[in-house]
Amino acid sequence: MSLRSPDSFDSCFMQPTHQSNADSVSHAFVEQARTFLSKEYLPKLERCLEQLSDEQIWWRANSESNSIGNLLLHLCGNARQWIVSGLGGASDERLRQQEFDQRETIPRAELLTLLRQTMNEVDRVLADFDQEGLLRSYQIQGTTTTALEAIFHVTEHFSMHTGQIILLTKLLAQKDMKFYDFSDGTPQKTVDGSQ
């Protein structure tokens, strides 16, 4: 019977813990991205659209600015390209410049349907994603990137444009969006109807 040295004993038993910690972090990262996209940003965008007319959704401050409608098309195109196609394997049929060139009014209900369908597809891909593959390389938008970078990119991209849409909505609707209730001194989410 041979005895292991303390170093080999530790490495033998520490590896599974290290791996399970990595799995936990990977799982937490993907789940947090899903939460931000589906439970934070999507409800805020829905609430913004509820406050606006089709004309307001397609209003632009000047020719260099994007309308809310353009930003929504852009968010859907980006999320589909990076997550649904890039990570999920669906065909990439994105025509990015058309997202910004769109001038004809697409009705609010149609934009909401597109946004919700896109986010459902994104959430399905992320729910089924092999989280051990976060560092695997993918070709997306002509660049080599990892799944982690792709998910992080889409999440921060959604955050940035959601903020722009909220600002434009407040400007156009001239009202507080009441995403949070601070009446008892602590923030309570109200955007999804729950507190």
C-alpha positions as CSV (number, residue, x, y, z in Angstrom):
1,M,0.0,0.0,0.0
2,S,1.5,3.3,-1.1
3,L,0.7,6.6,0.5
4,R,0.2,9.8,-1.5
5,S,2.2,12.9,-0.7
6,P,0.2,15.8,0.8
7,D,0.6,17.7,-2.5
8,S,-0.8,14.9,-4.7
9,F,-3.6,14.3,-2.1
10,D,-4.7,18.0,-2.3
11,S,-4.5,18.2,-6.1
12,C,-6.5,15.0,-6.3
13,F,-9.3,16.4,-4.2
14,M,-9.1,20.0,-5.1
15,Q,-9.6,19.6,-8.8
16,P,-13.3,18.6,-8.6
17,T,-14.0,21.5,-6.3
18,H,-12.2,23.9,-8.7
19,Q,-14.2,22.4,-11.6
20,S,-17.5,22.6,-9.7
21,N,-16.7,26.3,-8.8
22,A,-16.0,27.0,-12.5
23,D,-19.3,25.3,-13.4
24,S,-21.1,27.4,-10.7
25,V,-19.6,30.6,-12.0
26,S,-20.5,29.7,-15.7
27,H,-24.0,28.8,-14.7
28,A,-24.4,32.0,-12.7
29,F,-23.0,34.1,-15.5
30,V,-25.4,32.7,-18.1
31,E,-28.4,32.8,-15.7
32,Q,-27.7,36.4,-14.8
33,A,-27.5,37.3,-18.5
34,R,-30.9,35.6,-19.1
35,T,-32.3,37.6,-16.1
36,F,-31.0,40.9,-17.3
37,L,-32.3,40.4,-20.9
38,S,-35.7,38.9,-20.2
39,K,-36.6,40.2,-16.8
40,E,-34.9,43.6,-16.7
41,Y,-34.5,45.0,-20.2
42,L,-37.4,43.5,-22.0
43,P,-40.1,44.6,-19.5
44,K,-38.6,48.1,-19.5
45,L,-38.7,48.3,-23.3
46,E,-42.3,47.0,-23.3
47,R,-43.3,49.7,-20.8
48,C,-41.7,52.3,-22.9
49,L,-43.5,51.2,-26.0
50,E,-46.8,51.2,-24.1
51,Q,-46.4,55.0,-23.5
52,L,-45.7,56.0,-27.1
53,S,-47.6,56.3,-30.4
54,D,-46.2,54.9,-33.6
55,E,-45.3,58.4,-34.6
56,Q,-43.3,58.9,-31.4
57,I,-41.6,55.5,-31.8
58,W,-40.3,56.6,-35.2
59,W,-39.4,60.2,-34.3
60,R,-35.8,61.3,-34.6
61,A,-34.1,64.4,-33.2
62,N,-32.1,64.8,-36.4
63,S,-30.8,62.8,-39.3
64,E,-27.8,61.6,-37.3
65,S,-30.0,60.2,-34.5
66,N,-31.9,56.9,-34.4
67,S,-35.5,56.6,-33.6
68,I,-36.7,54.2,-30.9
69,G,-38.0,52.0,-33.8
70,N,-34.5,51.9,-35.3
71,L,-32.9,51.0,-32.0
72,L,-35.4,48.2,-31.4
73,L,-34.7,46.7,-34.9
74,H,-31.0,47.1,-34.1
75,L,-31.3,45.3,-30.7
76,C,-33.2,42.4,-32.4
77,G,-30.7,42.2,-35.2
78,N,-27.7,42.2,-32.8
79,A,-29.2,39.6,-30.4
80,R,-30.2,37.3,-33.2
81,Q,-26.7,37.6,-34.9
82,W,-24.7,37.1,-31.7
83,I,-26.8,34.6,-29.7
84,V,-29.4,32.9,-31.9
85,S,-27.1,32.5,-34.9
86,G,-23.6,32.9,-33.4
87,L,-24.1,30.6,-30.4
88,G,-27.3,28.8,-31.4
89,G,-26.3,27.9,-35.0
90,A,-29.3,29.5,-36.8
91,S,-28.5,31.0,-40.2
92,D,-27.3,34.6,-40.0
93,E,-29.4,36.7,-42.3
94,R,-28.8,40.0,-40.7
95,L,-28.6,43.2,-42.8
96,R,-27.3,45.5,-40.1
97,Q,-27.5,48.8,-42.0
98,Q,-31.2,48.3,-42.8
99,E,-31.9,48.5,-39.1
100,F,-30.7,52.1,-39.1
101,D,-32.0,53.0,-42.6
102,Q,-35.6,52.0,-41.8
103,R,-37.8,55.1,-42.2
104,E,-41.3,53.6,-42.9
105,T,-43.3,53.2,-39.7
106,I,-43.5,49.7,-38.4
107,P,-46.5,49.6,-36.0
108,R,-45.8,49.3,-32.3
109,A,-47.6,45.9,-32.1
110,E,-45.3,44.5,-34.8
111,L,-42.2,45.8,-33.1
112,L,-43.3,44.3,-29.8
113,T,-43.9,41.0,-31.5
114,L,-40.5,41.0,-33.1
115,L,-38.8,42.0,-29.8
116,R,-40.6,39.3,-27.8
117,Q,-39.9,36.6,-30.4
118,T,-36.3,37.5,-30.6
119,M,-35.9,37.5,-26.8
120,N,-37.7,34.2,-26.5
121,E,-35.2,32.7,-29.0
122,V,-32.3,34.3,-27.2
123,D,-33.5,32.9,-23.9
124,R,-34.0,29.4,-25.4
125,V,-30.4,29.4,-26.8
126,L,-29.0,30.5,-23.5
127,A,-31.1,28.1,-21.5
128,D,-29.8,25.2,-23.6
129,F,-26.2,26.5,-23.9
130,D,-23.5,24.1,-22.8
131,Q,-22.0,26.3,-20.1
132,E,-18.7,24.4,-20.2
133,G,-18.2,26.0,-23.6
134,L,-18.1,29.6,-22.5
135,L,-14.5,29.9,-23.6
136,R,-15.1,28.1,-26.9
137,S,-14.4,30.2,-30.0
138,Y,-17.1,31.3,-32.5
139,Q,-17.1,33.3,-35.7
140,I,-19.6,36.2,-35.2
141,Q,-19.9,39.3,-37.2
142,G,-16.6,38.6,-39.0
143,T,-14.6,38.2,-35.8
144,T,-13.4,35.4,-33.6
145,T,-14.9,35.6,-30.2
146,T,-15.8,33.4,-27.2
147,A,-19.3,32.5,-26.1
148,L,-18.6,34.5,-22.9
149,E,-17.7,37.6,-24.9
150,A,-20.8,37.2,-27.1
151,I,-23.1,36.9,-24.2
152,F,-21.5,39.8,-22.4
153,H,-21.6,41.9,-25.5
154,V,-25.3,41.3,-26.1
155,T,-26.1,42.0,-22.5
156,E,-24.2,45.3,-22.3
157,H,-25.4,46.3,-25.7
158,F,-29.0,45.8,-24.6
159,S,-28.3,47.8,-21.5
160,M,-26.9,50.7,-23.4
161,H,-29.7,50.9,-25.9
162,T,-32.4,50.3,-23.3
163,G,-31.1,53.3,-21.5
164,Q,-31.3,55.4,-24.7
165,I,-34.9,54.2,-25.3
166,I,-35.9,55.1,-21.7
167,L,-34.4,58.6,-22.1
168,L,-36.2,59.1,-25.4
169,T,-39.5,57.8,-23.9
170,K,-39.2,60.2,-21.0
171,L,-38.6,63.0,-23.4
172,L,-41.5,62.1,-25.7
173,A,-44.1,60.9,-23.1
174,Q,-43.0,63.5,-20.5
175,K,-43.6,61.1,-17.6
176,D,-41.7,59.1,-15.1
177,M,-41.6,55.5,-16.1
178,K,-41.8,54.3,-12.5
179,F,-39.6,51.3,-12.9
180,Y,-39.0,51.3,-9.2
181,D,-41.0,52.3,-6.1
182,F,-39.0,53.9,-3.3
183,S,-42.0,54.8,-1.2
184,D,-40.8,52.7,1.8
185,G,-37.2,53.8,1.4
186,T,-35.9,50.7,-0.4
187,P,-36.2,50.1,-4.2
188,Q,-38.9,47.7,-5.2
189,K,-39.2,46.7,-8.8
190,T,-42.5,47.6,-10.4
191,V,-41.6,47.1,-14.1
192,D,-42.9,43.6,-14.4
193,G,-45.9,44.1,-12.1
194,S,-44.3,42.5,-9.1
195,Q,-42.9,44.2,-6.0
